[in-house]
Amino acid sequence: MICVAGLGVSGTAVARIMAARGEKVIVLEGRDGERARASAEELAGLGVEVRFGEPVEPPPGTSMVVTTGWPPHHPLLVAAAAAGIEVIGEVELAWRLRPAGAAPWLALTGTNGKTTAVRMLTAMLAAAGHRALAAGNVGTPVLEAVTGPWDVLAVELSSFQLHRSPSVAPHTAALLNVAPDHLDWHGSLEEYARVKGEIFTRAGTVVHNADDEWAARLAAPYESARGYPGAARSVSFTLGVPGPGQIGVVEDLLVDRAFVADPVRNAEELASFADVRPFAPHNVANALAAAALARSYGVPAEAVRRGLLDFVPDPHRIAHVARVGEVDYVDDSKATNPHAAAASLAAYASIVWIAGGQLKGADVDELVRRAAPRLRGAVLLGVDRGRIREALARHAGNVPVVEVPGQDTGVMDRVVTEAARLATPGDTVLLAPAGASLDMFAGYPARGEAFARAVRRLATEDGGRRA
């Protein structure tokens, strides 16, 4: 009997597919609710039993537990391991169930930028004529994707998914960056980083960010295996001028010195800054990572450029909402940790910063210290706003700070009103919260949408005053 831990998108896919294969399946779900009950009803029609409540041990007769993101210290998983029951993640299960001749994986992980880079990669592959699909932590559950009619899969993997994937062997694996996040799940930054580095273990080609300390450290064991030409074992990308074996930047061009015939003497132009949308340094890094993955699969330079032009950014990622009174309002609600917020803050010169939410144990001192010269004001909301206020007092004492208390749906209107009061022409009001959103909103998209609605109301009021 297969025990599935979790009734989310991935857990439902696992249960449905394993039931179709004739397996007896029980799904355990700790949280009850309307959506979960609807999924349970759907699965019941397939002969799958769903049990609600916090489980402490696997049901009798369990031969395998498939977890969909539950932390390793969860009592169910601990009890299963103690009983000698194999515990794997849904990504590992997908890898094991791949049919003969299945599409190779171009896999990517990192603290920030994963979804953007994977979607860029998918667009590049499509531009080269490949039937490609974004799967994993973005788009289609990988368990469903592996049986589809695809030439290649662009697979986004979270640290949760990598934690129990001992045999996954992608064609190419890339690591964007590592910064403190999900420490409550992993227990320490070192363990979180170690799990991220697992993506390299069985990869045919290793791609890492040379500008990120942790990524470079985790890729170091593979550097000695670098070879030329073509499918190098180890390739890096950088926002600096690339050396042999790197993809990087020369003036305003993205340039390849890894997947060319003679990386020592030759380079090939892939794209320009104008092709990267929205333009920001961290988005250029995302484009370089996607290009490295695509090139490892033989995608020509012209398809890299075309893919970037075809790429449509997901909402709430440095998205320009409006210009009101010569002030730009930008929604980067997806910046749910300090590392992501730092990248967003680095993209603008003069900022009124909207921040706050659930910091998940992360430290914000370094973020605030680096951003201080760019800050013209800060408006704070959410459960951990006090910690950001304290960091601002330590490192940006001259920056005016407004706290907006409350958990009600009208908070964002007050936040935007206060930000507009602090802003002057030429400033950018930037929602880059540095924290998760579940203390106040259904998720980061809901937070971003609330911000956009508030900005549009502000624009209407401003238009009325000017009429």
N, C-alpha and C positions, 0 to 999 in steps of 0.2 A: 504493500500500500504506500502511496505517495502522500506525504503531508506537505501542503503548501502554506508557508507562513506569509500571510498578507493577501488582501482582496483588492489591491489596486489594479492599475492597468496591466502590469506585468504578471501579477499573481493570477488574475482572471485568465490571461492568455495561457499561462502554464497549466492551469486546471483544465481549460477547454481542450488544449492540445493533448495532454496526457490522457484525458478521458477518451478522446477520439482514438487513441492508440490502445485502448482496452484496459487501461490501468484503473484500479480503484483509487479515488482521490478524495481527500478531506482537506478543506481549506480552513485555517484558523485565522480569525480576525479580531483584534482587540477593540476596535472602535465600531460602534453601531451607528447607523444613520440611514437616511432615505436612500442615498446612492448605493451604499453597501447592501442594503436589503434588495434593491433592484438587481444588482449583480448576482446576489445569492439566488434569487428567483430564476434568473436566466440559467445559472449553472445547474440548478436542481433539475431542469429539464434534460440535462445531459447525464444525470446520475451522479452529480458531484454534491457531496454534503458540505455545508458551510456551518461552522460553529463560531458563535460570537462569545466574546469574553477573553480576559487575559489568560493565555495558557501557560502552564508551568512545566509541562512535559508532553512529549508526543503521544498521540493515541496508541493504544495497544495494536501491534501488528504493523507498525510503521517500518518500512525498509529504507526509506530515504526522506530527508527533509529538504525542500527547496525553499530558500529564503529570498524574499524580495525587498532587501534593504533593512531588515531588522538588525539591530546592533549585536555584536558578537557576545556581549555579556547578558543578552536576554535569557531568562530562565529556560525557555523552551529549547534554545540552541545549546545551552550549556548541558541540559539534561540529555539531549539527543547525543551529543558528543560523548558524554560519560557512559551512555548505554551502548556505545559502539555503532551508532547509526550515522551513516554518511550525511553530511550537511553541505549542500552546494548552493550557489546562486543561480538565478534564472539564466544568466549569460553563459555560465558553464554548461548548464543543461542544453542550451541552444547549440553550443559548440559540439557537444556529444551527439546531438540529433541531426547534425548536418548530413544531407544525403551525399552520395558520391558525386564528385564534380561540382560541389556547391561553390557559390561565389566567394572569392577571397575577401578578407576584411582589411580595410584601412582604418585602424583604430586610433582614437585620440582621447586623451584625458588632460586634466589640469584643474586648478581651482577656479579659474575664470576664463571665459572666452570659448569654452568648448562648443556650445551650440552654434555660435557664429562661425567658427572655423569649420565645423562639420558641414554646415549648410553651404559655405563657400566651396568646400571640397566637392560636395555633391554637384554643384553647378558647374565646376570645372570638368568633372568626369562626364557630365551630360553634354557639355560643349564639345568634348572629344568624341562623342558618339556612343558612349557606353550607357547601358541600362544600369543606372545607379540609384541607390536608395539610402536616405539617412535613417539610421536605426539605432536602437539602444536607448540611451537616456534622452534621446530626442526622437520624435516621430514614432515610427512603427516599433513595437517590441521586437527585440532581436530574435526571439523564439519564433515569431511569425515570419520575419524577414528571411530566415535561412532557407525556407522552402519555396521562396518566390522565384520568378523568372528573371533574376538579376545577374548582370555580369560581375558586379562588384558592390560591396556594401561599405558605406561610410559610417563607422560605428562610434558613437559617443559613449564613453564608459565613465561612470562616476566611481569614486573610491569605494562606495558601498558595493557596487557590482564587481569591482576588481578583487575585493576582499576574499571571495570564495570562488575564484575562477582559475584553478590550478593547471588546466591544460590548454587554455586558449592560446593560440599561436597565430597572430595576425601576419599578413603579408608585410605590413609596415605598421609601426606603433610610434605615436608622437606624444610628447609631454610638453604642454604649453607653459606651465608655471606651477609653483607650489607656494601657498601662503596659508597662514592659520585659518582653518575652517573645519567645522564638524568635529571639533576636539572633544565634545561631549560624547560623540559616537566612538571615536578611535582611541581616546584616552590621552593622546599626546601628539604634538606636531611631528615628532620623529616617526611614530607609528603611522600616522596619516601619510607622511611622505614615503615611507617604505612601501605602503600599499599602492600608492600612485606609481612607484617605480616598478611594480610587478608587471606593468604593461609591456616592459621591455624584454622580459625573461625569455620568451620563446619567439620573439618577432624576427622576421627575416631582415628587416631594415629598421634601425633605431633613429628617430628624429627628436631632437631636443632644442630647447631655447637656450642659446649660449649666454644670453643676458640675464638668465634667472639662476641664482645660486643653487637652489635645490635641484632644479632640472639638470644643470651641468654636473652636479655631484652624483646624481642617480644614473646619469648616462656614462660617467667616467669609465666604468669597467668595460664598456663596449668600444671605447675610443681606439684601443690598440688593434681592434679587428677591422679598422677602416680600410677599404680597398677601392681601387679605381680600375676601369671606368664604370660608368653606369650605376648599377644597383649597389651603392656603397652600403656597408654594414652599419656605419654610423655617420649621420649627417646632422648639422645644426643650422639654426637660423638666427639672425641677429639684425637689430636695427642699425648696426654699424656697417662699414664696408666689409663685404665677405672675403674670407680667405678661401683657399682650396678646401673643398668639402663642405662649403657653407652656401646658404641662400641668404642674401642680405640686401642692403640699400646703398646705392651710389647716387648721390644727389637726390633726385626725386624718382628714381627708378628702382624697381624690384628686380634683382639680378641673381642668376643661378650660376654658382661655381662648384656645384656638386654633381648634378646629373648632366654633365657635358663630357665630350670625348677626352678633353685634356684640361682637368680642373686647375692645373698649375698655370697654364698659359692662356686659357680661354674662359669666357663667360658668355651668358646668354641673357638678354633682356626678356623679362616675363611680363611686366606691367608697369604702370606708373602710379604715383600717388593719386592722380585724378581718377583712376579706375577703382579706388578703394572707397566704399561708401558704407556708413558715414566715415569721413576721414578723422582719424585720431591715431596717435602713436600706437596704442594697444590694438587698434583694429588693423594697422599695418602688420603688426606681429601675428595677428590671427591669419591674415592673408598669406604671410610667408610660411606659416605652418601648413596651411591648406595646400599651398603650392608645392611644398616639399613632399607631402603625401601624394599629391597628384603626379608629380614628376617621377616618384618612385614606381608608379604604375605605368609609366610611359606616356603620360599626357603631354602633348606638345605645347610649346610656349604660347602659341596663339590661342589655344583653348584655355589656358590659365587666365589670360586677359579677358577673353569672352566670358568665362565663368564669373569673374569678378563683376563684370558689367551686368550680367544676368541676375546676379545675386540680389535678393530682396531682403533687407534686414528685418529681423523679427521686432515686434513692438517692444517698447520700454528699454531699449538699449541706445543710449545717447540720442534719443529721438527729439528733434526740434518740434516743439508744440506750437509756439507762436512768438511773434515779436510785439510787445506792448510798450508803448512809450519809449522806444529805442532800447529796450531791454529784451534780451532773448530768454526764453523759458525752455529748458531742456529736461526731458524725462529719461533718467537712467535708473528707474526703480529696480532693474535687475542687478544693480550694484548692492548685493545683499551681504557683503563682507568688506572689511577694510581694504583688502588688496584691490578689489574691483572698484571701490570708491576712489582709491588713489589714482588708478588709471584714468578714471573719468575726470577727476579734478585737474590732472595734468594736461588735459586737452583745452583748457580755457585760462585766460590771463587774469580775469577780474570776476570774482564769483561771490554771489550770495548763496550760501550752501544750505540746503534743506537735508537734514540728517536725523537718524534715530530709528529705533525699532529694537529688535532682539539681537544683541551682539554675540550671542552663543559662546560667551567666554573669551572672545577675541579682544586683544588690546588695541586701542586707537591712538596711543600717544605718538607713535612714529608717523601715522597717517596725518594727524593734525600738525605735527612739527614740519613736515615736508610741504603741506598745503598752505601753511600760515601766510606766506608772502602773497598768495593769490586771493586770499579771503577778504571780502569787504563787509561781510556780515554772515551770520548763521542763524537759522531758525530750526529749533529742535523739537521733535515729537517722539512719542513712543516710550516704551517701558524703560529703556536704558539711556534715555536722553541725558540723565544726570552724569553719566560717565563721560559722555562726549563734552558736556559743559565743563567738567573738571579738566579734561585734556586741553580744551580751548583756553581756560584760565591759565594753565601752566605754560602753553606754547604760543598763544596768540591773544595775549591779554588786552591788546588794543582793538580787537575785533568785537563789534557790538553783537550780543547774543540775545535772542528772544526764545523763551520756552513756551510752547503751546501745550498745556496739559489736556487731559481728557481722552476718552476712547470712543467717542461718538462719531457718527459719519460726517459731521460738519467740521471736524478738526482740520481737514485739508484746506477748506475755504479760508479758515483763519490763518493757517500757515502761509498760504499764498499771499494773502493780504499783508501779512507782516513782512514777507520777503519783498514784495513790491515797495513797501515803505522804506526798506533799507537800500534798495537798488537805485543806482543812478544810470543815466544813459551810457551805453557801452558795456554794462555789466551783463553777466549771464546768471540767471537764477537756475540753479542746478539741483534737481532731486537726485542725489546719489547717497542713499541712506546709510550705507555701511553696515546695515543690519537686516535681518529677516523681518517679515511683515505680519506674521500671524498673531502678534499681540493686538493688532487693530484691524487687519484686513484679511480677506480670504486667501490672499497670496500677493506676490509682487505685482502681477498684472492688475489686480484690483486697486492696489496702491497707486500705480501709475495712471490708471484711468481716472481715479479720484483727483489726482494732480492735474491732469489734462482738462477735466471738466471745470475745475476751479480756475485754471488759467483762461479758459474760454469765457467764463463768466466775467473775469477781470477785464478781458479784452472788450467785451460788450459794454461794460460799465465805462471803460476808458473811451470807447467810441462815442458813447452818449455824452460824456463830458466835453469831448472835442467838437461835437456837432453844434 
